């Protein structure tokens, strides 16, 4: 009985692993395309690609990070914060994501404080 359960679990893991790898691969293609078009100043297209990447693989922290950068560039600071927070949650030890988020918070807090002063 235990052997049957272990065999079934191995089959499930074996079936899920390729699907996960395919999703990450598909998401990576979208991320790379987004980077390419962002470098050419096509930020709306880049955001679209990064949104697609997150849709394909919601666990892809770097896609959330890039999406946050895109939202920030377009002035959508609330969405940027949400995307950064998700990226940090998914990859809490990724220093690049941490630095991007900390810089965003510092700049965004200054911008918010400047608006509040008469």
ChimeraX attribute file (.defattr): number of C-alpha atoms within 10 A of each C-alpha:
attribute: neighborCount
match mode: 1-to-1
recipient: residues
	/A:1	6
	/A:2	7
	/A:3	8
	/A:4	9
	/A:5	10
	/A:6	11
	/A:7	12
	/A:8	12
	/A:9	12
	/A:10	12
	/A:11	11
	/A:12	11
	/A:13	11
	/A:14	11
	/A:15	11
	/A:16	12
	/A:17	11
	/A:18	11
	/A:19	11
	/A:20	13
	/A:21	12
	/A:22	14
	/A:23	18
	/A:24	19
	/A:25	15
	/A:26	15
	/A:27	24
	/A:28	21
	/A:29	15
	/A:30	22
	/A:31	26
	/A:32	16
	/A:33	16
	/A:34	28
	/A:35	21
	/A:36	14
	/A:37	16
	/A:38	17
	/A:39	11
	/A:40	10
	/A:41	11
	/A:42	13
	/A:43	19
	/A:44	16
	/A:45	17
	/A:46	26
	/A:47	25
	/A:48	15
	/A:49	25
	/A:50	29
	/A:51	22
	/A:52	19
	/A:53	28
	/A:54	22
	/A:55	14
	/A:56	19
	/A:57	21
	/A:58	18
	/A:59	17
	/A:60	21
	/A:61	23
	/A:62	22
	/A:63	29
	/A:64	28
	/A:65	26
	/A:66	26
	/A:67	29
	/A:68	31
	/A:69	24
	/A:70	26
	/A:71	22
	/A:72	19
	/A:73	14
	/A:74	13
	/A:75	11
	/A:76	13
	/A:77	18
	/A:78	13
	/A:79	16
	/A:80	24
	/A:81	20
	/A:82	16
	/A:83	25
	/A:84	29
	/A:85	20
	/A:86	19
	/A:87	26
	/A:88	22
	/A:89	12
	/A:90	16
	/A:91	17
	/A:92	13
	/A:93	10
	/A:94	13
	/A:95	11
	/A:96	13
	/A:97	22
	/A:98	18
	/A:99	11
	/A:100	17
	/A:101	22
	/A:102	13
	/A:103	12
	/A:104	19
	/A:105	15
	/A:106	12
	/A:107	12
	/A:108	16
	/A:109	12
	/A:110	12
	/A:111	11
	/A:112	11
	/A:113	10
	/A:114	10
	/A:115	9
	/A:116	8
	/A:117	6
	/A:118	4
